[in-house]
Amino acid sequence: EVDMSVSLAANQIPRGFEIANYCFVSFYGFELGLRLFRDGMKLFICGKDWAWNLFDAFVAVMAVGEIIMSVVASTLEGQSDEVGGVALDIDLRLLRLTRLTRLLRGFRFLRFLKTVSSLQTLVHSLLDTFNFLMWTVVLLFLLVYLFGIALTQIVSDYCRFSAVEASANLNAVPHCEEDALRKYWGGLSKTMITLFKTVTGGMDW
């Protein structure tokens, strides 16, 4: 649905996605209601999984609110221009917020990590190496910074000498005739971006 919504108007998106969303929200709310009935309100809010329970409840409420606002906007769409403007305003302001719940639904899969030992081990391994990853990023930044200073200085001296020879003025502002030097090496920030692109494969030497 997200992929189709990029290139299609709202009324051109297949209605099957909307029906599937209704079914998903119904199952989601039914499952949440069963857990609430099983645990009771006190255990549901203050139990071991209280954070996940409140998260699920928030997603369920927002999903129902999204459906209600969609129905209201569709109902008002066919009425007068004034009311239609209200429907459009509702659609742009409120649905834009409630549709974020579709992103939150994807995070529910994290609850199932504790039931799959292999995935749990993999997640713990990634978290344990996160500290080393951060220092690797810092080291990469320092290397790019140091080489950026050196290359920027070389290009700056070359452009300065060229400007001095052209104007016979020792105080001439550095200027390069080559567009590539100004575009990729015309400052420390540009040089660092160029080096980063060459390291990550975004730009070929």
Backbone bond lengths (Angstrom), bond angles and torsions (degrees), N, CA, C in turn:
res aa  C-N    CA-C-N  psi(-1)  N-CA   C-N-CA  omega(-1)  CA-C   N-CA-C  phi
1 E - - - 1.463 - - 1.521 110.81 -
2 V 1.321 116.42 -42.64 1.462 119.97 179.50 1.520 110.32 -63.02
3 D 1.330 116.88 -40.93 1.456 120.70 -179.51 1.528 111.04 -65.38
4 M 1.323 117.15 -40.55 1.458 120.50 179.68 1.524 112.20 -71.81
5 S 1.332 117.49 -32.83 1.461 120.29 -177.57 1.520 112.29 -66.95
6 V 1.336 116.80 -15.84 1.459 119.86 178.56 1.522 111.06 -70.00
7 S 1.331 117.45 -36.15 1.461 121.64 -173.40 1.525 113.94 -115.21
8 L 1.334 118.49 -0.23 1.462 120.88 -178.33 1.523 110.50 -121.36
9 A 1.337 115.14 152.11 1.460 119.89 173.66 1.520 109.82 -70.90
10 A 1.324 116.42 163.67 1.464 120.19 -175.65 1.526 111.83 -61.59
11 N 1.364 116.74 -35.58 1.467 119.70 -178.43 1.519 113.13 -83.15
12 Q 1.355 117.17 -1.78 1.460 121.22 179.50 1.524 113.00 -100.62
13 I 1.327 116.30 -9.19 1.464 119.66 179.19 1.529 108.74 -70.74
14 P 1.335 118.25 131.67 1.475 120.70 -178.50 1.532 111.90 -53.80
15 R 1.322 115.07 136.16 1.469 120.24 -177.52 1.520 112.26 -69.04
16 G 1.320 117.06 -14.60 1.455 119.54 178.17 1.513 112.94 -60.84
17 F 1.327 116.93 -32.47 1.461 119.94 177.60 1.522 110.71 -66.01
18 E 1.329 116.78 -38.98 1.459 120.07 179.22 1.517 110.97 -66.51
19 I 1.343 116.15 -40.89 1.469 119.73 178.13 1.525 110.29 -64.56
20 A 1.336 116.04 -41.81 1.464 119.76 178.34 1.531 110.66 -62.50
21 N 1.323 116.81 -36.93 1.461 120.52 178.17 1.524 110.70 -65.81
22 Y 1.344 117.35 -40.84 1.460 120.47 176.81 1.522 110.88 -61.13
23 C 1.333 116.14 -42.97 1.470 120.02 179.66 1.517 111.05 -64.45
24 F 1.326 115.96 -41.80 1.458 119.91 -179.17 1.524 110.81 -64.30
25 V 1.337 116.33 -44.86 1.466 119.89 -179.41 1.527 110.08 -65.24
26 S 1.327 117.19 -37.87 1.468 120.11 178.82 1.522 110.78 -64.11
27 F 1.329 116.69 -45.88 1.466 120.07 178.08 1.523 110.75 -64.40
28 Y 1.325 115.71 -39.81 1.461 121.24 179.75 1.525 110.41 -61.21
29 G 1.350 116.37 -47.79 1.452 119.89 179.69 1.521 112.51 -67.63
30 F 1.344 117.13 -36.07 1.469 120.65 178.49 1.521 110.67 -64.89
31 E 1.332 116.55 -43.16 1.465 120.44 179.06 1.521 111.19 -64.98
32 L 1.346 116.29 -38.85 1.462 120.02 178.07 1.521 110.79 -67.02
33 G 1.343 116.55 -39.19 1.459 119.55 178.18 1.517 112.75 -65.05
34 L 1.322 117.33 -37.71 1.468 120.50 177.53 1.520 110.97 -63.42
35 R 1.325 117.03 -42.05 1.458 119.49 178.70 1.522 111.35 -66.29
36 L 1.328 116.34 -37.70 1.462 119.69 177.53 1.523 110.99 -66.21
37 F 1.341 117.26 -39.05 1.463 121.37 178.45 1.524 111.34 -68.69
38 R 1.349 116.57 -36.60 1.464 120.93 -178.65 1.525 111.61 -71.12
39 D 1.349 117.21 -45.34 1.463 121.00 -172.79 1.517 112.92 -89.71
40 G 1.327 116.92 -25.44 1.456 118.90 -173.32 1.525 110.40 84.38
41 M 1.315 116.39 159.96 1.459 120.29 -175.16 1.524 112.46 -63.49
42 K 1.333 117.17 -40.43 1.468 120.14 -176.91 1.515 111.30 -65.97
43 L 1.324 117.80 -48.49 1.457 120.84 -179.76 1.525 111.08 -69.92
44 F 1.328 115.81 -31.00 1.453 119.71 179.39 1.528 111.40 -64.38
45 I 1.338 115.84 -38.08 1.469 120.77 -177.05 1.523 111.91 -91.14
46 C 1.323 117.64 -34.28 1.463 120.82 -173.17 1.522 112.97 -111.95
47 G 1.334 118.79 6.90 1.449 120.95 -178.14 1.517 113.45 -78.42
48 K 1.334 114.95 -170.35 1.466 120.49 -176.89 1.524 111.88 -64.92
49 D 1.321 115.87 -37.03 1.469 120.10 -178.77 1.527 111.88 -102.45
50 W 1.330 117.34 35.86 1.460 120.40 -176.26 1.521 112.23 -61.96
51 A 1.344 117.14 -36.73 1.466 119.67 -178.36 1.523 111.04 -65.22
52 W 1.349 116.28 -44.52 1.456 119.76 178.50 1.527 111.15 -66.56
53 N 1.317 116.68 -36.57 1.463 120.01 179.60 1.532 111.48 -64.06
54 L 1.337 115.69 -44.78 1.458 118.86 178.42 1.525 111.24 -66.61
55 F 1.322 116.08 -36.32 1.468 119.69 176.68 1.523 110.93 -63.10
56 D 1.333 116.80 -45.56 1.465 120.70 178.28 1.523 111.09 -62.78
57 A 1.330 116.65 -40.05 1.460 119.49 179.20 1.522 111.07 -65.08
58 F 1.314 117.10 -40.62 1.466 120.89 178.37 1.527 111.18 -62.89
59 V 1.331 116.33 -45.12 1.467 120.15 179.53 1.524 110.51 -63.57
60 A 1.337 116.79 -40.56 1.462 120.20 -179.87 1.524 111.15 -64.40
61 V 1.324 117.44 -44.15 1.470 120.68 -179.97 1.524 110.49 -64.05
62 M 1.321 117.26 -43.66 1.459 120.55 179.24 1.521 111.78 -66.12
63 A 1.329 117.30 -36.08 1.463 120.36 178.58 1.523 110.97 -66.00
64 V 1.338 116.24 -41.96 1.466 119.66 176.37 1.524 110.27 -64.90
65 G 1.326 116.84 -39.84 1.464 119.92 177.58 1.517 111.86 -62.98
66 E 1.321 117.01 -36.25 1.464 120.85 177.22 1.521 111.17 -62.70
67 I 1.331 115.70 -43.89 1.468 119.78 179.80 1.529 110.41 -64.45
68 I 1.330 117.03 -42.96 1.470 120.62 -179.93 1.529 110.47 -61.48
69 M 1.334 116.66 -45.25 1.448 119.84 -179.05 1.518 111.50 -67.32
70 S 1.324 117.69 -33.54 1.462 120.65 176.37 1.521 110.75 -64.48
71 V 1.337 116.19 -42.75 1.465 120.10 179.00 1.523 110.88 -65.25
72 V 1.348 116.72 -42.62 1.464 120.60 179.70 1.523 110.70 -63.35
73 A 1.331 116.84 -44.61 1.457 119.85 -179.58 1.515 111.10 -64.58
74 S 1.325 117.67 -39.08 1.465 120.60 178.89 1.525 111.16 -67.29
75 T 1.331 116.86 -34.90 1.461 120.87 179.70 1.521 111.45 -68.40
76 L 1.326 116.50 -41.82 1.460 120.81 -177.85 1.518 113.18 -79.06
77 E 1.316 117.15 -14.12 1.459 120.68 -173.64 1.525 111.91 -64.11
78 G 1.317 117.87 -36.12 1.445 120.49 -176.21 1.509 114.78 -86.79
79 Q 1.310 119.20 2.55 1.460 121.86 -177.58 1.529 110.36 -89.88
80 S 1.317 116.92 -159.77 1.465 121.47 -173.88 1.515 110.99 -63.42
81 D 1.367 114.77 168.04 1.456 119.73 -178.34 1.519 111.60 -63.23
82 E 1.342 116.16 -35.92 1.456 118.98 -179.08 1.512 110.90 -66.82
83 V 1.331 115.07 -45.91 1.464 119.11 179.25 1.519 110.20 -69.59
84 G 1.343 115.07 -35.68 1.463 117.86 177.85 1.509 111.86 -61.87
85 G 1.350 115.70 -35.23 1.460 118.91 175.84 1.503 111.69 -64.34
86 V 1.350 115.66 -37.64 1.462 119.46 176.23 1.518 110.49 -63.47
87 A 1.340 116.57 -41.26 1.463 120.32 179.37 1.518 110.42 -63.22
88 L 1.340 115.55 -41.57 1.461 118.51 179.09 1.512 110.83 -65.12
89 D 1.338 116.35 -39.28 1.459 120.20 179.10 1.520 110.93 -64.28
90 I 1.340 116.51 -40.16 1.460 120.75 177.48 1.521 110.20 -63.08
91 D 1.343 114.76 -43.13 1.459 119.23 -177.09 1.520 111.69 -63.89
92 L 1.330 116.35 -38.86 1.458 119.25 -175.74 1.521 112.87 -78.39
93 R 1.325 117.07 -35.17 1.462 119.99 -174.20 1.527 113.24 -90.56
94 L 1.316 116.48 -45.70 1.457 119.41 -174.93 1.522 112.34 -87.31
95 L 1.329 117.03 -45.01 1.459 118.39 -178.67 1.519 111.53 -66.59
96 R 1.316 116.18 -28.37 1.461 119.18 177.33 1.524 110.94 -61.56
97 L 1.327 116.60 -33.39 1.459 121.12 178.59 1.524 111.54 -81.11
98 T 1.323 116.62 -44.14 1.460 118.75 -175.63 1.521 112.23 -70.27
99 R 1.326 117.85 -27.24 1.462 119.54 179.73 1.522 112.07 -68.67
100 L 1.320 117.03 -14.67 1.460 119.60 175.45 1.519 111.49 -64.95
101 T 1.314 117.24 -20.10 1.457 119.38 179.22 1.524 111.58 -65.67
102 R 1.337 117.49 -24.63 1.462 119.34 177.09 1.527 110.85 -66.04
103 L 1.322 115.45 -29.35 1.460 118.41 174.91 1.524 110.61 -72.30
104 L 1.339 116.04 -37.34 1.462 119.84 -178.22 1.520 112.07 -68.66
105 R 1.331 116.73 -27.83 1.463 118.59 -179.29 1.517 111.52 -61.56
106 G 1.320 116.08 -33.61 1.459 118.93 -177.98 1.510 113.30 -64.47
107 F 1.340 117.21 -24.03 1.453 120.21 -178.88 1.523 112.56 -75.81
108 R 1.322 117.55 -8.64 1.458 119.54 179.45 1.528 112.42 -66.45
109 F 1.348 116.32 -22.27 1.459 118.12 -178.52 1.520 111.38 -65.31
110 L 1.349 117.35 -18.54 1.459 119.91 178.85 1.528 111.58 -62.87
111 R 1.328 116.01 -25.09 1.463 119.09 179.00 1.525 111.46 -65.46
112 F 1.319 117.35 -27.27 1.454 120.62 -175.65 1.529 112.57 -86.27
113 L 1.340 117.00 -3.61 1.457 119.16 178.62 1.524 111.65 -63.48
114 K 1.348 116.22 -33.97 1.463 119.13 -177.10 1.521 112.16 -70.95
115 T 1.330 116.57 -15.70 1.467 120.00 178.87 1.517 112.45 -92.57
116 V 1.322 118.25 -13.63 1.474 122.72 178.80 1.521 107.37 -114.34
117 S 1.317 116.80 106.70 1.467 120.97 -173.87 1.516 112.40 -64.53
118 S 1.334 117.34 -35.99 1.470 119.81 -178.66 1.523 111.19 -65.06
119 L 1.331 116.72 -44.85 1.462 120.00 177.97 1.524 111.12 -65.73
120 Q 1.318 115.86 -37.54 1.459 119.53 179.39 1.528 110.71 -64.15
121 T 1.335 116.09 -41.91 1.466 120.10 177.46 1.513 111.25 -63.24
122 L 1.332 116.39 -40.93 1.458 120.50 179.59 1.519 111.41 -64.12
123 V 1.324 117.54 -42.34 1.461 121.01 179.28 1.517 111.04 -64.62
124 H 1.325 117.35 -42.93 1.462 120.60 177.95 1.524 111.03 -63.29
125 S 1.322 117.20 -37.95 1.463 120.28 178.49 1.523 111.04 -64.25
126 L 1.333 116.21 -42.43 1.465 119.93 178.76 1.526 111.25 -64.19
127 L 1.342 116.19 -40.48 1.461 119.13 179.35 1.517 111.50 -67.27
128 D 1.338 117.43 -35.82 1.462 120.77 179.87 1.532 111.61 -68.22
129 T 1.337 117.07 -30.84 1.470 120.12 -179.15 1.527 112.31 -90.58
130 F 1.327 117.49 -0.75 1.458 119.98 -178.07 1.522 111.45 -63.40
131 N 1.338 117.47 -37.46 1.466 121.24 179.18 1.521 111.01 -61.40
132 F 1.349 116.63 -44.45 1.468 119.99 178.31 1.533 110.91 -67.10
133 L 1.317 115.94 -34.14 1.463 119.44 178.95 1.524 110.70 -64.24
134 M 1.313 117.25 -40.54 1.460 120.19 179.88 1.525 111.35 -63.98
135 W 1.328 117.41 -41.11 1.454 120.03 178.43 1.522 111.04 -69.39
136 T 1.319 117.47 -30.98 1.464 120.37 174.86 1.523 110.83 -64.57
137 V 1.331 116.43 -40.87 1.465 120.93 177.37 1.527 110.57 -64.20
138 V 1.338 116.57 -40.75 1.465 120.46 177.97 1.530 110.50 -62.87
139 L 1.341 116.69 -43.23 1.458 120.46 178.54 1.523 111.41 -62.82
140 L 1.332 116.82 -42.29 1.460 120.76 178.21 1.523 110.75 -62.06
141 F 1.339 116.91 -41.84 1.461 120.75 178.79 1.533 110.68 -62.65
142 L 1.334 117.38 -42.88 1.462 120.52 -179.86 1.531 111.36 -63.93
143 L 1.335 116.69 -41.33 1.466 119.67 178.65 1.525 111.15 -64.10
144 V 1.328 115.47 -44.62 1.471 119.11 178.38 1.522 110.25 -63.34
145 Y 1.333 116.68 -38.65 1.463 120.61 -179.98 1.529 111.56 -65.45
146 L 1.329 116.97 -45.63 1.465 120.19 -178.31 1.524 111.52 -66.11
147 F 1.329 117.18 -46.85 1.456 119.42 178.12 1.531 110.94 -67.59
148 G 1.332 116.65 -29.91 1.457 119.61 176.64 1.516 111.60 -64.86
149 I 1.336 116.62 -41.47 1.464 120.09 177.63 1.533 110.43 -62.00
150 A 1.330 116.92 -45.81 1.458 120.78 -177.97 1.533 111.47 -63.22
151 L 1.321 117.20 -48.07 1.462 120.48 -177.67 1.531 111.47 -68.50
152 T 1.332 116.67 -38.29 1.461 119.47 177.51 1.523 110.89 -63.75
153 Q 1.329 116.53 -39.21 1.467 120.11 178.05 1.521 111.44 -65.09
154 I 1.330 116.85 -40.77 1.465 120.77 178.91 1.530 110.99 -63.04
155 V 1.323 116.05 -47.08 1.469 120.17 179.79 1.520 110.37 -65.51
156 S 1.338 117.40 -40.48 1.454 120.67 179.70 1.527 110.97 -62.44
157 D 1.335 117.42 -43.16 1.466 120.55 178.20 1.528 111.17 -63.91
158 Y 1.318 116.19 -41.66 1.465 119.84 178.62 1.529 111.30 -61.74
159 C 1.343 116.01 -45.67 1.461 119.60 179.39 1.528 111.74 -67.03
160 R 1.335 117.01 -35.24 1.465 120.18 178.77 1.522 110.76 -66.61
161 F 1.344 116.35 -44.76 1.463 119.81 179.46 1.527 110.64 -63.32
162 S 1.328 116.27 -37.89 1.466 119.88 178.81 1.524 110.39 -64.92
163 A 1.339 116.93 -41.23 1.458 120.65 179.71 1.520 111.50 -68.27
164 V 1.341 116.69 -37.61 1.462 120.32 178.44 1.518 110.81 -65.64
165 E 1.323 117.84 -43.10 1.461 121.01 179.04 1.522 112.03 -65.27
166 A 1.328 115.74 -36.12 1.469 119.14 -178.30 1.520 112.59 -74.55
167 S 1.344 117.35 -33.75 1.462 120.39 -175.43 1.516 113.94 -107.40
168 A 1.340 117.12 -8.60 1.466 121.64 -176.50 1.526 111.58 56.78
169 N 1.339 115.63 32.77 1.457 121.72 179.89 1.519 108.08 -125.54
170 L 1.330 116.16 119.82 1.453 119.88 -177.83 1.519 112.55 -67.33
171 N 1.322 117.85 -19.95 1.457 121.91 -179.63 1.530 112.47 -99.93
172 A 1.311 116.66 19.78 1.457 120.42 -178.60 1.531 110.26 -65.83
173 V 1.328 115.15 144.84 1.459 121.20 177.73 1.529 108.77 -73.59
174 P 1.327 117.83 133.95 1.474 119.35 179.57 1.525 111.34 -54.84
175 H 1.316 115.58 130.74 1.458 120.93 179.55 1.521 109.00 -146.77
176 C 1.334 116.20 131.22 1.460 121.96 -179.73 1.522 109.32 -113.30
177 E 1.299 115.68 135.48 1.453 120.68 176.82 1.532 111.52 -75.80
178 E 1.329 116.11 -28.05 1.456 120.17 -178.57 1.535 110.28 -74.64
179 D 1.317 116.68 124.65 1.464 120.80 -179.88 1.528 111.55 -66.47
180 A 1.340 116.83 -33.80 1.470 119.84 -177.68 1.523 111.64 -64.51
181 L 1.333 116.55 -37.13 1.460 119.04 179.50 1.525 110.92 -66.12
182 R 1.324 117.14 -41.28 1.463 119.51 179.58 1.523 111.11 -70.79
183 K 1.333 116.94 -34.41 1.460 120.56 -175.91 1.521 112.53 -74.98
184 Y 1.329 116.97 -43.17 1.471 120.07 -172.89 1.524 113.17 -102.81
185 W 1.337 118.32 -26.71 1.457 120.76 -173.95 1.526 112.19 -127.12
186 G 1.335 117.30 21.82 1.455 121.10 -174.69 1.514 115.31 -83.27
187 G 1.279 119.04 13.30 1.462 123.25 179.16 1.516 109.36 176.85
188 L 1.326 116.25 165.69 1.463 119.51 -176.67 1.526 111.10 -64.36
189 S 1.322 117.40 -42.11 1.463 119.84 -179.64 1.531 110.89 -65.32
190 K 1.333 117.14 -42.15 1.466 120.05 178.48 1.522 110.78 -64.40
191 T 1.336 116.54 -40.50 1.461 120.25 179.68 1.523 111.34 -64.33
192 M 1.346 116.84 -42.36 1.457 120.06 179.73 1.527 111.27 -65.20
193 I 1.330 116.81 -39.92 1.467 119.66 177.12 1.526 110.52 -64.50
194 T 1.325 116.76 -40.93 1.469 120.17 178.42 1.520 111.19 -62.85
195 L 1.338 117.15 -43.93 1.458 120.49 178.46 1.521 111.32 -63.98
196 F 1.316 117.31 -41.17 1.458 120.38 179.06 1.524 110.68 -63.34
197 K 1.320 117.25 -40.26 1.463 120.43 178.78 1.524 111.30 -65.03
198 T 1.324 116.78 -39.30 1.465 118.89 179.32 1.519 111.82 -69.64
199 V 1.331 117.50 -33.33 1.464 120.54 179.00 1.525 111.14 -70.55
200 T 1.325 116.48 -40.49 1.460 120.67 -175.94 1.521 113.62 -89.96
201 G 1.315 117.87 2.19 1.454 120.41 177.30 1.512 114.36 86.02
202 G 1.337 118.37 7.32 1.454 120.13 178.15 1.507 113.93 -77.05
203 M 1.347 115.99 -16.27 1.458 120.58 179.94 1.520 107.95 -147.03
204 D 1.319 116.46 136.31 1.455 121.08 -179.12 1.511 110.61 -92.58
205 W 1.316 116.22 144.04 1.456 120.05 177.44 1.530 110.81 -62.82
